[in-house]
Amino acid sequence: MRNTKPTLLSPYSVAVSSDPPAQKAPSSIAGLVGAPGPIALELFYDLIFVASVVVLSDSYSHHPTAQNLTWLISVFAVIWLIWMQTSLLFNLDRAQNNLMRALVLGQMLLIVLLSISAADDLESHSKLVGPLLGLTLLLVSAMLAVSARGNPKMAGYTKIRIRYFVVAAVLLACSPLFGDNAYLLFWPLGFLIVLAPSLRSDPLGGQTIQTHHLVERFGAFTVIMLGETFVKTALTATEYDMKGLSVISLLANFVIVFAIWWLYFSNAPSVGPTAGRGGHNTWMLTHLPLHLSIVGVAVGAALATNSFGKDVPSSAALYLSLPLCGVLVSMVVLELLSGQAHSRRVAGIFLTACIAVPVATIVTVVISSNELRGLSILLAALMVSTVIGSNSVRRKVATEART
């Protein structure tokens, strides 16, 4: 597979191999002998987001209002940004010590606390969430400082980010002082401030990003989001009698999730982000709406699975169709960013499927406004067709390239 060697002027590679590089150093770098290595710490760190997303999505399932949706999306977006910044730090500095591990553990504790707080007080918008988010961001700043102290070469990357992150943390922490809805202004502003260092001409401060690791991290987090769909559906199912479950919807929703997994991992991880600052930033940030949409699919799938024999409003169909459209639009962007010979044609298939989703929704609502099983089946068939169509195009282009 082609690969452009990164330089200090362009510290991004174009494409990466799907195989991880050989390990040339022991996994306990900069730690005690026998201590967990970087990969183990990253996977352990990811686990807390399973709990966080389950808590947030479950709270919305019981109180599905537009106000609560805006609140929970905002919480998830900031948490996701913190995860991304932590993953970038781990990418550039693989050396870890016990202080770094302690800071990661502290960050995990704060994330689960703020998720519980955000879910408990949906209507009143808990005043603890903003300060907890700010404190979590300060811990990320502390991790950057620890990295710079252990590796002076990281100073160019960490110095500006520490300053920006502290400013963003203050904005997040102070948002409750200005009213319940102040987060709508302060949090997006804090989000942009955290991203600002990545928009510089030398965003990595002379460091070289490990693209294969970046792709693995985003791929692993995507798997976590997909797994949350199964967890969410199963947990919701336990709240009802088995007679009220729609096995057909359950199977159809599993097919939908499997199709999303197939579409993502058949291309995005093997190609990775395109070269350059803009390509990497766009590729990474596109995963935010993708992951948000997957969480939305989880909520819709749980509702459809437990709708058998129950009267549900026609608007309930939107809980499944709108997030699926979000997934497909995100897939379109990721496909176009890959810049492969088949990218435009495959993106066209994804876009066609996205247009077909609301059509299928309207048809099922007209036929039976309170039945979600038919919609689940139609959407599952649509996603399977999308998988078949995109794979056919990829194989055809690959065959033409060999001849």
C-alpha positions in Angstrom: 0.0 0.0 0.0 1.3 3.5 -0.8 2.6 5.6 2.0 4.1 9.1 2.0 7.0 9.5 4.5 6.2 12.3 6.9 8.5 15.2 7.4 8.7 18.1 9.9 7.1 20.4 7.3 4.4 17.8 6.5 4.2 15.5 9.5 1.3 13.5 8.2 1.4 10.3 6.1 -1.1 9.8 3.3 -2.1 6.2 3.8 -1.2 3.5 6.2 -1.0 -0.3 6.4 -3.8 -2.0 8.3 -1.1 -4.1 10.0 0.4 -2.6 13.2 4.2 -2.0 13.2 6.5 -4.4 14.9 7.1 -3.6 18.6 10.7 -2.7 19.0 10.5 -1.7 22.7 9.0 -3.3 25.8 5.5 -2.4 26.6 6.4 -0.9 29.9 8.2 2.1 28.5 9.1 4.7 31.2 7.3 2.7 33.8 8.0 0.0 36.3 9.1 -3.4 35.1 5.9 -5.3 34.3 3.7 -2.2 34.3 0.9 -2.1 31.7 2.1 -0.7 28.4 0.6 2.2 26.3 -1.9 0.0 24.4 -3.3 -1.5 27.6 -3.7 1.9 29.1 -5.5 3.2 26.0 -8.0 0.3 25.9 -8.6 0.7 29.7 -9.2 4.4 29.1 -11.7 3.7 26.4 -13.8 1.5 28.7 -15.1 4.5 30.7 -16.7 5.8 27.5 -18.8 2.7 27.3 -20.3 3.5 30.7 -20.6 7.2 29.8 -22.5 6.7 26.6 -24.8 4.1 28.1 -25.7 6.4 30.9 -26.3 9.4 28.5 -28.3 7.4 25.9 -30.4 5.7 28.6 -31.4 9.0 30.2 -32.5 10.3 26.8 -34.5 7.2 26.1 -36.6 7.9 29.2 -36.9 11.7 28.5 -36.8 12.2 24.7 -37.3 15.9 24.3 -35.5 18.4 22.0 -34.1 20.3 25.0 -32.6 17.1 26.5 -31.2 16.1 23.2 -29.4 19.4 22.8 -28.0 19.1 26.4 -26.8 15.5 26.0 -25.3 16.1 22.5 -23.3 19.0 24.0 -22.1 16.9 26.9 -21.0 14.1 24.5 -19.3 16.4 22.1 -17.1 17.9 24.8 -16.3 14.4 26.3 -15.5 13.2 22.8 -13.1 16.2 22.2 -11.3 15.4 25.5 -10.9 11.8 24.3 -9.5 13.0 21.0 -7.0 15.3 22.6 -5.9 12.5 24.9 -5.5 10.1 22.0 -3.4 12.6 20.1 -1.1 13.0 23.1 -0.7 9.2 23.4 0.0 9.2 19.7 2.9 11.6 19.8 4.3 10.5 23.1 4.2 6.7 23.8 6.3 6.9 26.9 4.2 6.7 30.1 5.0 6.7 33.8 2.9 6.2 36.9 2.0 9.9 37.2 0.6 9.8 33.7 -1.4 6.7 34.5 -2.8 8.3 37.7 -3.9 11.4 35.6 -5.7 9.1 33.1 -7.4 7.3 36.0 -8.5 10.7 37.4 -9.8 11.7 34.1 -11.8 8.5 33.8 -13.4 9.1 37.3 -14.4 12.6 36.3 -15.9 11.5 33.0 -18.2 8.9 34.7 -19.2 11.4 37.4 -20.1 14.2 34.9 -22.0 11.7 32.8 -24.1 10.6 35.8 -24.6 14.2 36.8 -25.7 15.2 33.2 -28.1 12.3 33.1 -29.6 12.8 36.5 -30.7 16.4 36.1 -31.8 16.6 32.4 -34.4 19.3 32.9 -32.4 21.5 35.3 -29.0 21.0 33.6 -26.9 20.1 36.5 -24.6 22.9 37.6 -21.9 20.3 38.3 -21.3 19.2 34.7 -19.6 22.4 33.5 -17.1 22.5 36.4 -16.4 18.7 36.0 -15.8 19.2 32.3 -13.4 22.1 33.1 -11.6 20.0 35.7 -11.3 17.1 33.2 -9.7 19.5 30.7 -7.3 20.7 33.3 -6.2 17.1 33.8 -5.5 16.9 30.1 -3.4 20.0 30.5 -1.5 18.3 33.4 -0.9 15.3 31.2 0.6 17.6 28.5 2.8 19.1 31.1 4.0 15.7 32.3 4.7 14.7 28.7 6.8 17.8 28.1 8.7 17.3 31.3 9.6 13.7 30.3 10.2 14.5 26.7 11.5 18.0 26.0 10.8 17.6 22.2 7.1 17.7 23.1 7.4 21.3 24.4 6.4 22.8 21.0 3.2 20.7 21.0 2.2 21.0 24.6 3.0 24.6 25.5 0.4 26.4 23.4 -2.2 23.7 24.1 -1.8 24.0 27.9 -2.6 27.7 27.7 -5.6 27.2 25.4 -7.0 24.3 27.4 -6.8 26.2 30.6 -8.8 29.1 29.0 -11.4 26.6 27.7 -11.6 24.9 31.1 -12.4 28.2 32.8 -15.2 28.9 30.2 -16.7 25.4 30.8 -16.4 25.6 34.6 -18.0 29.1 34.8 -20.9 28.5 32.4 -23.4 27.6 35.2 -22.9 31.0 36.7 -24.7 32.6 33.7 -27.8 30.6 33.7 -29.1 27.1 32.7 -28.7 27.8 28.9 -25.3 29.5 29.0 -23.7 26.2 28.0 -25.1 26.8 24.5 -22.6 29.7 24.1 -19.8 28.8 26.5 -19.3 25.2 25.5 -19.1 25.7 21.7 -16.6 28.5 22.4 -14.6 26.3 24.6 -14.7 23.5 22.0 -13.3 25.9 19.3 -10.6 27.1 21.7 -9.4 23.6 22.3 -9.3 23.0 18.5 -7.5 26.3 17.8 -3.9 25.0 18.2 -4.6 22.3 15.5 -5.2 25.1 13.0 -1.7 26.6 13.2 0.8 26.2 10.4 2.8 23.8 12.6 0.0 22.1 14.6 2.2 19.4 16.0 5.1 21.6 17.1 7.7 19.7 15.1 6.4 16.2 16.1 5.4 13.5 13.6 2.1 11.9 14.0 1.8 8.1 13.8 -1.0 7.6 11.4 -1.4 3.9 11.9 -1.9 4.5 15.6 -4.4 7.4 15.0 -6.5 5.1 12.7 -6.4 2.3 15.3 -7.6 4.6 18.0 -10.5 6.0 16.0 -11.4 2.5 14.8 -11.4 1.2 18.4 -13.7 4.0 19.5 -16.0 3.3 16.6 -16.3 -0.3 17.7 -17.1 0.9 21.2 -19.9 3.1 19.9 -21.3 0.2 17.8 -21.0 -2.1 20.9 -23.0 0.4 22.9 -25.9 -0.2 20.5 -26.1 -3.8 21.5 -25.7 -2.9 25.2 -28.3 -0.3 25.0 -30.8 -2.6 23.2 -30.2 -5.4 25.7 -30.5 -3.2 28.8 -33.7 -1.6 27.5 -35.1 -5.1 26.7 -34.7 -6.1 30.4 -37.1 -3.4 31.4 -40.0 -5.2 29.6 -41.6 -8.6 29.5 -40.3 -10.8 26.6 -43.8 -10.8 25.2 -43.4 -7.1 24.4 -40.2 -7.6 22.5 -40.1 -7.6 18.7 -37.6 -10.3 17.8 -37.9 -9.2 14.1 -36.9 -5.7 15.0 -34.1 -7.0 17.2 -32.6 -9.0 14.3 -33.1 -6.2 11.8 -31.4 -3.7 14.1 -28.4 -6.1 14.6 -28.2 -6.2 10.8 -28.1 -2.4 10.6 -25.3 -2.2 13.2 -23.4 -5.0 11.4 -23.7 -3.1 8.1 -22.4 0.1 9.7 -19.4 -1.8 11.0 -18.8 -3.3 7.5 -19.0 0.0 5.7 -16.7 1.7 8.1 -14.0 -0.9 8.4 -14.0 -1.9 4.8 -12.3 1.4 3.9 -11.6 4.1 6.6 -9.0 2.2 8.7 -7.2 0.7 5.7 -6.8 4.1 4.0 -6.7 6.5 6.9 -6.8 10.3 6.6 -5.3 12.2 3.7 -2.1 14.1 3.9 -1.9 17.5 5.4 -3.3 19.4 8.4 -6.7 20.0 6.9 -7.1 16.4 5.8 -6.3 15.0 9.2 -8.4 17.5 11.1 -11.4 16.9 8.9 -11.0 13.1 9.1 -10.9 13.2 12.8 -13.7 15.7 13.3 -16.0 13.7 10.9 -16.0 11.0 13.5 -17.8 13.2 16.0 -21.1 13.2 14.0 -20.5 9.6 13.1 -20.2 8.5 16.7 -23.1 10.7 17.8 -25.3 9.2 15.0 -24.3 5.7 16.1 -25.5 6.5 19.6 -28.7 7.8 18.1 -29.1 4.5 16.2 -28.8 2.7 19.6 -31.7 4.8 21.0 -33.8 4.1 18.0 -33.0 0.4 17.9 -33.9 0.0 21.5 -37.2 1.8 20.9 -38.0 -0.3 17.9 -37.1 -3.6 19.7 -39.5 -2.8 22.6 -42.4 -1.4 20.5 -44.1 -4.7 19.7 -47.8 -4.5 20.6 -47.5 -1.0 21.9 -48.9 2.3 20.6 -46.0 4.5 19.6 -46.2 8.0 18.0 -45.4 8.3 14.3 -42.5 10.6 15.3 -40.8 7.6 16.9 -39.6 6.5 13.5 -37.3 9.5 13.4 -35.3 8.1 16.2 -34.1 5.4 13.9 -34.0 7.1 10.5 -32.4 10.4 11.3 -29.4 8.9 13.1 -28.9 6.5 10.2 -28.8 9.4 7.8 -26.2 11.0 10.0 -24.1 7.8 9.8 -24.4 7.7 6.0 -23.5 11.4 5.5 -20.4 10.9 7.7 -19.5 7.8 5.6 -19.8 10.0 2.5 -17.2 12.5 3.9 -14.8 9.8 5.0 -15.0 8.1 1.6 -14.3 11.3 -0.3 -11.4 12.1 2.0 -9.8 8.8 1.1 -9.2 10.0 -2.4 -9.3 6.5 -4.0 -10.3 5.7 -7.5 -13.7 4.4 -6.4 -14.3 7.1 -3.8 -16.8 9.2 -5.7 -18.8 6.2 -6.9 -19.0 4.6 -3.4 -19.8 8.0 -1.9 -22.7 8.3 -4.4 -24.0 4.9 -3.2 -23.9 6.1 0.4 -25.7 9.4 -0.5 -28.4 7.5 -2.4 -28.9 5.3 0.6 -29.2 8.4 2.8 -31.9 9.8 0.5 -33.7 6.4 0.6 -33.9 6.4 4.4 -36.5 9.1 4.7 -38.4 7.7 1.8 -38.6 4.3 3.6 -39.6 6.1 6.8 -42.5 8.0 5.1 -43.7 4.8 3.5 -43.8 2.8 6.7 -45.4 5.7 8.7 -48.2 6.0 6.0 -48.9 2.3 6.1 -48.8 1.9 9.8 -48.0 4.9 12.0 -47.4 3.0 15.2 -45.4 0.0 13.9 -41.6 0.2 13.8 -40.9 -3.4 12.8 -41.6 -2.7 9.1 -39.2 0.3 9.3 -36.5 -1.7 10.9 -36.8 -4.4 8.2 -36.7 -1.9 5.4 -33.7 0.0 6.8 -31.9 -3.3 7.4 -32.5 -4.3 3.7 -31.3 -0.9 2.6 -28.1 -1.1 4.6 -27.4 -4.6 3.3 -27.9 -3.3 -0.3 -25.5 -0.5 0.4 -22.9 -2.9 1.6 -23.3 -5.1 -1.5 -23.3 -2.1 -3.9 -20.2 -0.5 -2.4 -18.3 -3.7 -2.3 -19.2 -4.4 -5.9 -17.8 -1.0 -6.9 -14.6 -1.5 -4.9 -14.0 -5.0 -6.5 -14.7 -3.7 -10.0 -12.3 -0.8 -9.7 -9.6 -3.1 -8.2 -10.1 -5.5 -11.1 -9.8 -2.7 -13.7 -6.6 -1.5 -12.0 -5.0 -4.9 -12.3 -5.8 -5.2 -16.0 
